[in-house]
Amino acid sequence: MRLLIKFWLFFWFANSVTAQYFPSKNYSTTDGLPNNAVRSLFLDSKNVLWIGTENGVSRMENGSFFNISESDGLGHNSCWDISQDSNGNMWFASYGGGVSKFDGKKITVFTTRDGLLADKTRRVFPYKNKMYVGTEQGVSIIDINTNKVFTPKVPDHKEDFISRSFIEYKGEVYFSTIFEGLFKIDESKEKPVIVPVLLHTKNYALGLFGTTLYSANEGFINKYDIADLLKNKVSTTVFGKSMVWEFAKDKRNTVFAAAWGVYTPDGGLYQILNDKMIDISAFYGIDSKVLLNVVYDKSKDILYVGSNDKGIYQIRLDKMIDFNLFDNKAIIDFESFGSQKYILHNKGFTILNKENNVLKTLSCEDFKNVEEAYIRKKTNISSKQGIESRDFELNFNIPADEIEFYEVVKHKKSFWIGSNIGIFEVNIEGRIIAYIPKHSLKIGFTTDGKFIETITYAGTRVYDDLYNLKSKHYSKFKKNTPQYIVKILNNRDKTYLLSVFNGLYVYYNNEFQSYLADGIWKEKKFKHITTNNKGQLILAAEFGNVFIVDDTKKFKILKTISKNELAGNTILFLEAYQDYIFIGTEMGINIYQNGKIRLIDKEQGLKDAAVTTSQIFGNQLWLGTKKGFYKIDLEKILKDQITVSSLKISKIEINGISIDKSNYKGFEYNSKSINSDYKHNSFSINFIPKGHPFPNKLKFRYRLNTTDRWSPYSDKNNLFLSYLPSGKYLLEIEVYDSNAGKSTLFKLVYINIAPPFWLTWWFITLSILLLMILAYYFIAQNKKKAKEKALAQKRIAETKLEALLSQMNPHFTFNAMNAIQHFVISNDVDNSLLYISNFAKLMRKTLENSSKQTITIEEELEYLRLYISIENMRFEDRIDFKLDIAPEVDLSFYEIPTMLLQPFVENVFMHAFDESHPNPTLIISFQISEEHILECRIIDNGKGFTTGNAQKTHQSKGIQLARERLALLQETIADPIIIKQTKNEGTTITILLMV
């Protein structure tokens, strides 16, 4: 009985394996792998995959490969094993070049010259501060801190002592050899000693899981309990086939084995279950029969399998997306009732139980038999005669293998299946209970249970009694009659019908309404419809937008999801779950939530996006295809997805030349900045996104300063920045992850481009200082010269003034002596004495003032009064002298040039009046103009100037002297002396003075 149960379990497992398929991704030389012959796989402490091949070592991160070969210092390109010590150094065992140690910057090679037992090495195994090396001739031990090599003595043996596999158990290291058996390295003494544990031949790999030890032999596996084995209780279970080269276990405790039979074609990926090796290669999409290694990434739940001919296979084990081959049947539609699923496919109708096992299948022959039985009962129907359906004629001669099924519609406890041979009613047990001889591409039920038959070219029928074909026909010529219907959906108390040409229809209160014809909604072409958890409608055109609509009381479009936001052009299905919307296209599944869109495609396991139908069962999304169906775990797929945690620079080229390798550590640029000069200003930068499971879901954009605009998004993780001007830049990269629906901003690197020396701050500062010094020097020189020139001009002016005064004084003296002579000749002694006395006073004033450049108006007037009194004596005091001083003129404040007015007053006495003039008058006035110019006027009412030559000469002499003085003292007034004269009416002389 127990054997029977085990056999049934094994059969069920094998059957489920053949029914389902986990798509894997294959990486080969076309993706950047150095060679398709993969000899070793290793996950380091950061869960980065290292690959040893026949042509060097490669490091894979997010789908990108970074290779190391002999040209980089590797001991040999044929790498048979990889490991990492506790210091983070990577170790590579090569077949012919010893062992290589890589600390991130340099590679150190250990060979027989350094004490290694053999250069052909098979395995490297780290434990504490040592690296154990399995060679063709035994084991060598390397101290990871001092690099010292020690080789224990090898026991006596007949063939090569090929050390193939290591394990650690309770603080002790064990290894196996292919031809000799299992040994322990005893390090309890001063020198390590090799101690036999179990001597047997053909040992290719060890796998220790708990106390269970698997030892791979040639064509089978020995299973031991290591605790008993070490107590000399040798008991083994033998099972399996082929030759296993490596074991791995996932977090579900599933043990995997990578096998290659070498001489037999029974290799592949196996699962060890109940002491049996079950071939699961096809289940995981592995088509290679020569597998040498397998490792498991717990953080991402990914299994990596290495082959000797086709590179690496990457298998996601999270079962987020399961594919069921379903015997390669083309899925047409899904439905459910309770825990059972109902699948309509091209071969019939299948019922699955809760565990998704097949309960029953109705074949095409079953449906054909029901149709033929119906025809036999209807004696008036010939097998060659069709029944008119106002759409297509039913052809009763269609054989079973040519039946085409259209859809399945659930109503109460029945399923209605439309086909090209009629409509069938199937109960929940899977029995066909009714046949309707109607041919309709789209059928459905109203909310009150009436059957709807859409007729593509002849309107629509609504059946009150479908079994007796009692219906009401709605003519296609009426505007509200549904036409070209592709989907029918019931929501609350309304039935919605979707047309590919005529928009949205609704059936309500026993009447149809066209939203397009009634002007409610102008959208014409629809293909898909569903509802969300709020009871709102979600509609989509095949090549258009997606709409969220509230039609409970009043029609309202709540949200439009533009087709430009979606990946893909053709919408294949539409489903809603909680507050998510699933929009299927030829590119994959667009998951929409609150304005954010994620994409699920072949990278997550959805290799076939040509979905024919969809349905949500509980927390699973089922997608039908022409080759089976997908089951997508919505809880897993909708949970927060991990995204890029960091960006690292993997390569930098400046002006097309790679920077020195010393700037890198472990394939990553080892600095936060790039420093260059203005001549080397074109940069090519490759960067690696880290911590992300789906590299093809990433898009990148960048900017060089926080105020700059972003570049367009690109799926390339490479930037080319050409001819950057000198300056400082902060290169920021924003990563958009369409798997997580998130954007993350990273500050990648600072770029410092030194300017040419003539643009450096110190050169500019020195240049400015030099210019300032030169400018100061020239300004000082100019000021000095201007000052010297001003002094010289001042001295020249003073000299000229003194010369003019010296000219004026003799002139005045000459006139005064003439006046005295006149009094002497006239024998006027008294006046002569008075004149001489006043003249003496005047001379004294003249001598006092002549030493001054300017005097006050008050001093000038005092001088003029004395002079006028002397001159008036000749006219017997007939000339009336008046002063007109404006109130704003302060006589003691304002100064004018010395003896400026005297020559003009003298002219008045010399030429203005004769003895016959009835009332001679002289007026001297002072006032301030609006331009703040002191205007001095000398006014007489005399006869004016005549045209006599003597008068002209005298006038020009006095005016010329005055003009020259004023021109020297005030250069801003072009004409300081204005003479206005009228014959026989007098003269007005205006002198303008700066104050």
Secondary structure, DSSP 8 states (H G I E B T S, - for coil): -HHHHHHHHHHHHHHHHHHEE--EEEE-GGGT-S-S-EEEEEE-TT--EEEEETTEEEEEETTEEEEE-GGGT-S-S-EEEEEE-TTS-EEEEEBSS-EEEE-SS-EEEE-GGGT-S-SBEEEEEEETTEEEEEESS-EEEEETTT--EE-------SS---EEEEEEETTEEEEEETTTEEEEEE-SSSS-EEEEEEE-S---EEEEETTEEEEE-SSSEEEEEHHHHTTT----EEE--S-EEEEEE-TT--EEEEE--SSSS--EEEEE-SS-EEE-TTTTT---S-EEEEEEETTTTEEEEEESSS-EEEEE-S-SEEEE-GGG--EEEEEEETTEEEEEETTEEEEE-TTS-EEEEEEHHHHHHHHHHHHHH-TT--TT-----SS----TT--GGG--EEEEEEETTEEEEEETTEEEEEETTS-EEEEE----S-EEE-TTS-EEEEETTTEEEEEEETTTTEEEEE-TTSTTS--SEEEEEEETTEEEEEESSS-EEEEETTEEEETTTTTS-------EEEE-TTS-EEEE-SSS-EEEEE-SSS-EEEEEE-GGGSSSSSEEEEEEETTEEEEEETTEEEEEETTEEEEE-GGGT-------EEEEETTEEEEEETTEEEEEEHHHHHS------EEEEEEEEETTEE--GGGEETTEE--SEEEEETTS--EEEEEEEES-S-GGGEEEEEESSTTS-----BS-SEEEE-S--SEEEEEEEEEEETTTTEEEEEEEEEEEEE--GGGSHHHHHHHHHHHHHHHHHHHHHHHHHHHHHHHHHHHHHHHHHHHHHHHHHHHHHHHHHHHHHHHHHTT-HHHHHHHHHHHHHHHHHHHHHHT-SEEEHHHHHHHHHHHHHHHHGGGTT-SEEEEEE-TT--TTT-EEETTSSHHHHHHIIIII--TT-SS-EEEEEEEE-TTSEEEEEEEE-S----S-HHHHHHHHHHHHHHHHHHHHH-SS-S--EEEEEETTTEEEEEEEEE-
